[in-house]
């Protein structure tokens, strides 16, 4: 059990972390800071929040574990702000969808601040099209993968603390280095978003009533196209190089599919369809 869990800037994920920690007994005390005073006022009345701090510096004063839950482009700024105020032995993590740049920056910041606190990145593969702490869910992380991305010289005890925390929230934890994480999620998360969005923008050029004629296949394929645009711009900016690499590979595959269709190469198309089906069949159930 974490003694004092601090969550900075809770949205959907941060609010869910707090609710899950309270529901599962993963933290003795939960402290939250939100940027806007009206949000802090509302959070003060929540049963999963023991204290609402006026500033991030005050929030982390007695922290055992800090979870930064801002959008990815704001994590570095908040890390810089709290670094001089972290107590000895404190562990800082985040919920960002991109890890390499965030981890490098945080580790350098804590070193320059001469802090004995440690940063270990996290990325729970959980969420929804909804946003805001009001839509938080204590069960959001159950049976969901959570990446933990320590560096090679990170304390094993600290890594075990972060791994145990996410495990206690119901996650299935995978530890990888930050660069490898960004490569993986470019393939399994960011590429699907690009494809769903592009399919939506292509169909948006056609008569509006066509979409009302579709079955569940189109709804399933484009579900994540409903995700928040601002959040995805931030992710694309942070993981641009890896996403470009995977898009090049995808374009090659799409070109081969198109060529086979143009050449009436039904054998090649069958091979590709069966390969895609075999891959889909081995996905674990939700």
C-alpha positions in Angstrom: 0.0 0.0 0.0 1.3 3.5 -1.0 1.4 5.7 2.1 0.6 9.1 0.3 -0.5 9.0 -3.3 -0.5 12.3 -5.1 -2.3 12.8 -8.4 -1.6 16.0 -10.4 -4.0 17.3 -12.9 -6.5 14.5 -12.9 -8.6 13.9 -16.1 -10.2 10.6 -17.0 -7.1 8.6 -16.2 -6.0 10.5 -13.1 -9.5 10.4 -11.7 -9.7 6.7 -12.4 -6.4 6.1 -10.7 -7.7 7.8 -7.5 -10.9 5.9 -7.6 -9.3 2.6 -8.2 -6.7 3.2 -5.5 -9.4 4.0 -3.0 -11.6 1.1 -4.0 -8.8 -1.5 -4.0 -7.0 -0.1 -0.9 -3.8 0.7 -2.8 -3.2 4.0 -0.9 -3.7 5.1 2.6 -4.0 8.8 1.7 -4.9 10.4 -1.7 -3.9 14.0 -2.4 -5.0 15.7 -5.6 -4.1 19.0 -7.3 -6.0 20.4 -10.3 -5.1 23.6 -12.1 -8.5 25.3 -12.0 -9.9 26.4 -8.6 -13.5 25.4 -9.5 -12.3 21.9 -10.3 -10.4 21.8 -6.9 -13.6 22.8 -5.2 -15.5 19.9 -6.8 -12.8 17.4 -6.1 -12.8 18.3 -2.4 -16.2 16.7 -2.0 -15.2 13.3 -3.6 -15.0 10.3 -1.3 -11.9 9.0 -3.0 -9.9 12.2 -2.3 -8.5 13.0 1.2 -7.0 16.4 0.4 -7.0 18.9 -2.4 -3.9 21.0 -2.6 -3.8 24.6 -3.8 -0.5 24.1 -5.7 1.4 21.1 -7.1 4.4 22.1 -4.9 2.1 21.7 -1.8 0.6 18.5 -3.1 3.9 16.7 -3.3 5.3 17.8 0.0 4.7 14.5 1.7 4.3 12.3 -1.3 5.3 8.6 -1.5 4.1 8.2 -5.1 3.2 11.0 -7.5 1.2 10.3 -10.7 1.3 13.1 -13.3 -1.9 12.8 -15.3 -1.7 15.8 -17.6 -1.7 15.6 -21.4 1.7 14.4 -22.7 2.9 17.9 -23.8 2.5 19.2 -20.3 4.2 16.5 -18.3 7.7 17.9 -18.7 6.7 21.4 -17.4 5.0 19.9 -14.4 8.0 17.7 -13.6 10.2 20.7 -13.7 7.9 22.6 -11.3 7.7 19.9 -8.6 11.3 18.6 -8.8 12.8 20.9 -6.1 9.9 20.0 -3.8 9.8 16.3 -3.9 10.7 14.5 -0.6 13.6 12.1 -0.4 12.7 8.6 -1.7 9.6 9.8 -3.5 8.8 8.1 -6.8 7.2 10.0 -9.7 5.4 8.4 -12.6 2.9 9.5 -15.3 0.2 8.1 -17.6 1.5 9.5 -20.9 1.0 7.6 -24.1 4.6 8.4 -25.2 7.6 7.7 -23.0 11.1 8.2 -24.4 11.3 12.0 -24.4 9.3 12.3 -21.1 11.5 9.8 -19.3 14.8 11.4 -20.5 13.6 14.9 -19.5 12.3 13.8 -16.1 15.5 11.9 -15.2 17.6 14.9 -16.2 15.4 17.3 -14.3 15.6 15.3 -11.1 19.3 14.9 -11.4 19.8 18.7 -12.0 17.6 19.4 -9.0 19.8 17.2 -6.9 16.7 15.3 -5.8 16.8 11.8 -4.5 13.3 11.2 -6.0 13.1 8.8 -8.9 11.1 9.0 -12.1 9.7 5.8 -13.7 7.4 6.2 -16.7 4.0 4.4 -16.9 1.4 4.0 -19.6 -1.8 2.3 -18.8 -3.5 1.2 -22.1 -6.9 2.2 -20.9 -9.3 5.0 -21.7 -12.5 5.9 -23.5 -13.9 8.5 -25.8 -15.0 10.4 -22.7 -12.8 12.9 -20.9 -12.6 14.5 -17.5 -12.3 13.2 -14.0 -16.1 13.1 -13.8 -16.0 10.1 -16.1 -13.4 8.3 -14.0 -14.0 4.6 -13.3 -12.5 2.5 -10.6 -12.5 -0.5 -12.9 -10.8 1.2 -15.8 -7.5 -0.6 -15.4 -8.8 -4.1 -14.8 -7.2 -6.6 -17.2 -5.6 -3.8 -19.2 -2.0 -3.7 -20.1 0.1 -1.1 -18.3 3.6 -0.4 -19.5 6.3 0.5 -16.9 9.4 2.0 -18.5 12.4 2.1 -16.1 15.9 3.0 -17.3 18.7 0.5 -17.0 20.0 2.0 -13.8 16.7 2.5 -12.0 16.5 1.0 -8.5 14.9 -2.4 -8.7 13.0 -1.6 -5.5 11.5 1.5 -7.0 10.5 -0.4 -10.2 8.8 -3.1 -8.1 6.9 -0.4 -6.2 5.5 1.1 -9.5 4.8 -2.4 -10.9 3.0 -3.4 -7.7 0.9 -0.2 -7.7 -0.5 -0.8 -11.2 -1.0 -4.5 -10.4 -3.0 -3.5 -7.4 -5.2 -1.3 -9.6 -6.0 -4.4 -11.7 -3.5 -3.9 -14.6 -1.4 -6.5 -16.3 2.0 -4.9 -16.1 4.7 -5.1 -18.8 8.2 -3.6 -18.2 10.1 -2.3 -21.3 12.6 0.5 -21.9 11.1 3.8 -23.1 12.3 3.7 -26.7 10.9 0.2 -27.2 7.6 1.3 -25.7 7.3 4.0 -28.2 8.0 1.6 -31.1 5.4 -0.8 -29.8 2.6 1.7 -29.2 3.2 3.3 -32.6 2.2 -0.1 -34.1 -0.6 -1.2 -31.7 -2.2 2.1 -30.8 -1.1 5.1 -32.9 -1.3 3.3 -36.3 -4.9 2.1 -35.6 -5.9 5.7 -34.7 -4.4 7.0 -38.0 -6.3 4.3 -40.0 -9.6 4.9 -38.2 -9.3 8.7 -38.6 -8.3 8.4 -42.3 -11.2 6.0 -43.0 -13.6 8.5 -41.4 -12.2 11.5 -43.4 -12.5 9.5 -46.6 -16.1 8.5 -46.0 -16.9 12.1 -44.9 -16.5 13.1 -48.6 -19.4 10.8 -49.5 -23.2 11.4 -49.0 -24.0 11.6 -45.3 -26.7 9.0 -45.5 -24.3 6.3 -46.6 -22.9 6.0 -43.0 -26.5 5.2 -41.8 -26.6 2.2 -44.1 -23.5 0.6 -42.6 -23.4 -2.4 -40.3 -21.4 -3.0 -37.2 -18.2 -3.5 -39.2 -17.9 0.2 -40.0 -18.8 1.2 -36.4 -16.2 -1.2 -35.0 -13.5 -0.1 -37.4 -14.0 3.6 -36.8 -14.8 3.6 -33.1 -11.5 5.3 -32.1 -12.0 8.0 -34.7 -14.3 9.6 -32.1 -11.2 10.2 -29.8 -10.2 13.7 -28.7 -8.3 15.5 -31.5 -6.2 17.6 -29.1 -4.9 14.6 -27.2 -3.9 12.8 -30.5 -2.1 15.9 -31.9 0.0 15.8 -28.7 0.7 12.1 -29.1 1.6 12.5 -32.8 3.9 15.3 -32.0 5.7 13.3 -29.3 6.0 10.1 -31.2 6.3 11.5 -34.8 9.4 9.5 -35.9 8.1 6.1 -34.8 4.7 6.8 -36.3 6.2 7.8 -39.6 8.2 4.6 -39.7 5.2 2.4 -39.1 3.2 4.4 -41.7 5.9 3.7 -44.3 5.5 0.0 -43.5 1.7 0.2 -43.7 1.8 2.0 -47.0 4.0 -0.8 -48.4 1.5 -3.4 -47.3 -1.4 -1.4 -48.7 0.4 -1.0 -52.0 1.0 -4.8 -52.2 -2.7 -5.4 -51.5 -3.7 -2.8 -54.2 -1.3 -4.4 -56.7 -2.7 -7.9 -56.1 -6.2 -6.6 -56.6 -5.3 -4.7 -59.8 -3.6 -7.8 -61.1 -6.5 -10.1 -60.1 -4.1 -12.1 -58.0 -6.7 -13.8 -56.0 -4.2 -16.2 -54.5 -2.2 -13.4 -53.0 -5.3 -11.7 -51.7 -6.5 -14.9 -50.1 -3.1 -15.2 -48.4 -3.3 -11.7 -47.1 -6.9 -12.1 -45.9 -6.1 -15.4 -44.1 -3.0 -13.9 -42.5 -5.0 -11.0 -41.3 -7.7 -13.3 -39.9 -5.2 -15.5 -38.2 -3.7 -12.4 -36.5 -7.1 -11.2 -35.4 -8.2 -14.6 -34.1 -5.2 -14.7 -31.7 -6.1 -11.4 -30.0 -7.2 -11.9 -26.4 -10.9 -11.2 -25.6 -11.7 -7.9 -24.1 
